[in-house]
Amino acid sequence: MTGYVTAFSHKPVLLDEMICALQPRDGGKYVDGTFGAGGYSRAILEAANCNVWAIDRDPDAISNNAATSLVKKYSGRLVVVQGRFGDMEALLSGRGLQKADGITLDLGISSKQLDNGDRGFSFRKDGPLDMRLSKVGRTAADIVNDTDESKLADIIYKNGEEPEARRIARAISAARNLRKITTTAQLANIVRSTVHPRKGRKIDPATKTFQALRIEVNDELNELERGLKATEILLSPKGRVAIVSFHSLEDRIVKNFLRSRSGVHVGRSRHLPEQQAAYNSVTFRLIKRGVVKPKPSEIEDNPRSRSARMRIAERIANKIKGS
Ligand SMILES: C[S@@+](CC[C@H](N)C(=O)[O-])C[C@H]1O[C@@H](n2cnc3c(N)ncnc32)[C@H](O)[C@@H]1O
């Protein structure tokens, strides 16, 4: 299955590993919270005679010929909905899904979104400084032009883990006083001419600033927290979640959530009375303690997969604390 390319040349990452994690079965109900170009949904539908509810917040991802033809091809087995995976419970309960046997999230953006200069995600393509996945709300240009310098530095530091955030924010502030920053090329050039050239730096100097702004525009970290809580509510006992992240901020959130919900910090003996209570509030079991990474052959075939990390856990029957 690896190397399978969807209609928009988006190569799904860790595809075989995601199927191996969810283990789709006939009659099962699965959620693909990040439909994108449909690669994951399609693979799940091919793996078993099951049903998939797919969500994407980008209206372009769900209203195009490829999505329509997938819905047609798997008639009655695929439902595609526009919205955010943080709202999956509400979005899907009205569409016939109360409990799921597996949920997957493949975070970030698709190659189609990245390669479309008009969306403003890429520092390699000139275009409007937009970056809105849902196509509503504040754009990256609004943030870059209207946020005060110290708040902008915080955004770049926290969301981009960029050590030179203060210098970059100062340079942006100076540049926007002369001329409004409206394009990706303008911003990329400001950052490139500010960041110190560092020996061994493998990535474009604008990478972290662009990541920071995209996270801010789309509120991605809060959205991920909401999505994780939704998986806990929606999964049936023995249902599995497989989450693919692409940078350390996302992976840390996923890791901390799954570790805390699976009680990895709880002591070993569940027979001691004080530990019994802690075990009773555990809602997940880690299928693998660490992450699943792409094989060298996948990275060679699809260099964009190199930073992908998958975490997998299984829902156990305990009720959610306080519910
Ligand atoms: C990496 S792509 C997914 C690719 C997909 N697995 C495939 O095989 O084609 C991520 C997708 O998730 C969507 N997305 C990102 N955040 C989202 C959110 N909070 N809710 C719903 N969709 C989201 C993006 O619009 C994008 O289409």
The ligand as an SDF file (V2000), in Angstrom:
LIG
                    3D

 27 29  0  0  0  0  0  0  0  0999 V2000
   -1.9550   15.8480    6.4020 C   0  0  0  0  0  0  0  0  0  0  0  0
   -3.5230   16.2120    5.7480 S   0  0  0  0  0  0  0  0  0  0  0  0
   -4.3570   14.6880    5.8200 C   0  0  0  0  0  0  0  0  0  0  0  0
   -4.0960   13.8020    4.6410 C   0  0  0  0  0  0  0  0  0  0  0  0
   -4.9370   12.5610    4.6100 C   0  0  0  0  0  0  0  0  0  0  0  0
   -4.6180   11.6470    5.6760 N   0  0  0  0  0  0  0  0  0  0  0  0
   -4.7800   11.8550    3.2800 C   0  0  0  0  0  0  0  0  0  0  0  0
   -4.3830   10.6830    3.2800 O   0  0  0  0  0  0  0  0  0  0  0  0
   -5.0670   12.4390    2.2540 O   0  0  0  0  0  0  0  0  0  0  0  0
   -4.3020   17.0850    7.0350 C   0  0  0  0  0  0  0  0  0  0  0  0
   -5.7120   17.5410    6.7230 C   0  0  0  0  0  0  0  0  0  0  0  0
   -6.3110   17.8360    7.9810 O   0  0  0  0  0  0  0  0  0  0  0  0
   -7.0960   18.9840    7.8590 C   0  0  0  0  0  0  0  0  0  0  0  0
   -7.1910   19.5520    9.1980 N   0  0  0  0  0  0  0  0  0  0  0  0
   -6.2370   20.1600    9.9310 C   0  0  0  0  0  0  0  0  0  0  0  0
   -6.7050   20.5080   11.1310 N   0  0  0  0  0  0  0  0  0  0  0  0
   -7.9930   20.0730   11.1780 C   0  0  0  0  0  0  0  0  0  0  0  0
   -9.0240   20.1190   12.1760 C   0  0  0  0  0  0  0  0  0  0  0  0
   -8.7900   20.6710   13.3650 N   0  0  0  0  0  0  0  0  0  0  0  0
  -10.2010   19.5670   11.8990 N   0  0  0  0  0  0  0  0  0  0  0  0
  -10.4390   18.9820   10.6930 C   0  0  0  0  0  0  0  0  0  0  0  0
   -9.5170   18.9360    9.7060 N   0  0  0  0  0  0  0  0  0  0  0  0
   -8.2970   19.4660    9.9520 C   0  0  0  0  0  0  0  0  0  0  0  0
   -6.3670   19.8510    6.8630 C   0  0  0  0  0  0  0  0  0  0  0  0
   -7.2660   20.7490    6.2440 O   0  0  0  0  0  0  0  0  0  0  0  0
   -5.8160   18.7980    5.8940 C   0  0  0  0  0  0  0  0  0  0  0  0
   -6.6860   18.6010    4.8230 O   0  0  0  0  0  0  0  0  0  0  0  0
  1  2  1  0
  2  3  1  0
  2 10  1  0
  3  4  1  0
  4  5  1  0
  5  6  1  0
  5  7  1  0
  7  8  2  0
  7  9  1  0
 10 11  1  0
 11 12  1  0
 11 26  1  0
 12 13  1  0
 13 14  1  0
 13 24  1  0
 14 15  1  0
 14 23  1  0
 15 16  2  0
 16 17  1  0
 17 18  1  0
 17 23  2  0
 18 19  1  0
 18 20  2  0
 20 21  1  0
 21 22  2  0
 22 23  1  0
 24 25  1  0
 24 26  1  0
 26 27  1  0
M  CHG  2   2   1   9  -1
M  END
$$$$
